[in-house]
Amino acid sequence: MALSNIWVFAETDEAGEASNATLELLTKANTLGGTVTAFVNGAAGGAAAAFADHGAAKIYETGELSGALPGVAVSSAMKSVIDGGDSPDLVMFPQNYEGRDVMSRLSVKLDRTVLTNSVDISAEGDSVSVTTPIFGGAKMVTAAFTGEAPYLAAFRPKSFEPAGGAGGAGEVVSAPVPDLGATGGATVNAVHVEETSGPKLDEAAVVVGGGRGLGEADKFEMVESLAKLLKGAPGASRAIVDAGWVPYSYQVGQTGKVVKPTVYIAAGISGATQHMVGMKGSKNIIAINKDKEAPIFGVADLGIVGDVHKVMPQLIAALEARS
Amino acid sequence: MNVIVCVKQIPDPALPGELDPSTNTLKRDGKLILDESDSYGVEMALQLVNTAGEGAVTLVSMAPNDEVSGLRTALAMGAEKAVLVSDPALAGADALTTAKILAGAVGKAGDYDLIIAGTESSDGYTGTVPEQIAEVLGLPSVTFAKTIVVDGATVKVERQTESGYTEVTCPTPAVVSVTAGVVEPRYPSFKGIMAAKSKPVETATAADLGIESVSWAQSITGVEDAPAREAGEIIEDDGETFNKIVEFLDNLKVI
């Protein structure tokens, strides 16, 4: 079926700017034909211009959620608009915290299936299908929607390149959150932002990831020093986040951030599937690990089979000497 | 307090995954084990019931062939009973169908204050089922919990976000999904393993839950090998390989 009406779940960051994930999806939506609408979690504010520039002809905004969680609130606002007669053929979500929750609630409200973790979408003739990497990216599965629209699909961040200049009209329309009843019982009382210095993990040109092979929490310092020297960002495998060595915001992988830097340096990371899906798209990968059978060497452009406790300090010293 | 925990029994992730060539869905016909990402929810539930001083933990699960190996692990950790939905019609079910089935199983699990689930399974990782269950049951929910404290009829959660975390309160009954690392799952004791053998597991089909027909509006149309990365240069460290890294970075102009 032709996709004549496409919605993108849209978000802004703490500074009120359009999130990259939203701009990526708007750009892709524009290539699929039809009208593109951004459906904003909260108020569009100054981000409306960026949404329009990336192709949004219309922008629905829920307005401030006053403590409600986006999952139930935004999906209910979407349902109200759909019941009011503006029904999309496709709703695209980023595969992130709020995108996943909004999509889940909406799927039940509309009784529609979801396809998640996708990296591409195509609409050919009557068939709309998405591509999803499985087994840590070793295989690509294509799955088609077979029922009635709206189709609901979630995409991993960085699946598409954002491109401005699309010249959408960006007409802002209010889409208030209706009474949520019992489902709206959860209330956000306080927001904590974990401070990080240097570039953002998912935007840095260089990412240095640390894993269990570092041996102990204190050794993560080496990862931070190297990242700083390379003007990059430190990252981590799930194993050491779960172990409490570093905050969750450092996590690279399936449940963490997807990174595609110019260089990814994996220090003491074996390369579990969970981690690989988050960094495999890096342009260049350097791995340091003492186990030569470690899966990380399968994707490394330069692999050093050695002890991170020896190689890292030498590398740091050599880079310090140059600067 | 009574807590229901949704658990998935999955093929051993240490073994290479395989697709069924006829359906292109994940092969799940061998022995299944408790998904490690669900062991955190089981542990959290046991601790909450222990803190409350009364109540029980009940498991709900959907699996082929009346598979109970993974359920026995969670029962050995201390859960009291389980409801298992097993039905050949559910092979390859989508997340929405799974959520409807588990919500139906919750109806057979008795009174509850809280439903706990992992954020996503380790084999399918759709990550939508907990929130879908909440919507099917008309309940409030908090996803990505990294701590949970129950205070009377309120659950207090620290919820992970993109940039840190938020403090969320929610009236019970509610659905809460927990991240790995929320608690350290216990190992079942020998006594627990013995006791688990005789703990009740009620089995049901979709029809037993009042769900007469199941179908899902998606189908797999193709599976291909991903383009492989070209093999890189792998070298044993001789005390000088750090120079190779410096050279590599130099060539890329990042230093």
Interface residues (C-beta under 8 A of the other chain):
Chain A: D13 E14 L69 G71 V72 S75 Q95 N96 Y97 R100 D101 M103 S104 R105 S107 V108 K109 D111 R112 T113 V114 L115 T116 N117 S127 S129 P133 I134 F135 G137 A138 K139 M140 V141 T142 A143 A144 F145 T146 G147 E148 G181 A182 T183 G184 G185 A186 T187 V188 N189 A190 V191 H192 V193 E194 A205 V206 L230 R238 V241 D242 A243 G244 P247 Y248 S249 Q254 T255 T262 V263 I265 T273 Q274 K280 N284 I285 I286 K292 F297 G298 V299 A300 D301 L302 G303 I304 V305 G306 D307 K310 V311 Q314 L315 A318 L319 R322
Chain B: P13 P16 G17 L19 N24 D94 A95 L96 A99 T119 E120 S122 Y125 T126 G127 T128 V129 P130 E131 Q132 A134 E135 V136 G138 L139 P140 S141 V142 T143 F144 K146 R159 Q160 T161 E162 S163 G164 Y165 T166 E167 V168 T169 C170 P171 A174 T179 A180 G181 W216 A217 Q218 S219 I220 T221 G222 V223 E224 D225 A226 R229 G232 E233 I234 I235 E236 D237 G239 T241 F242 N243 K244 I245 V246 F248 L249 L252 V254 I255
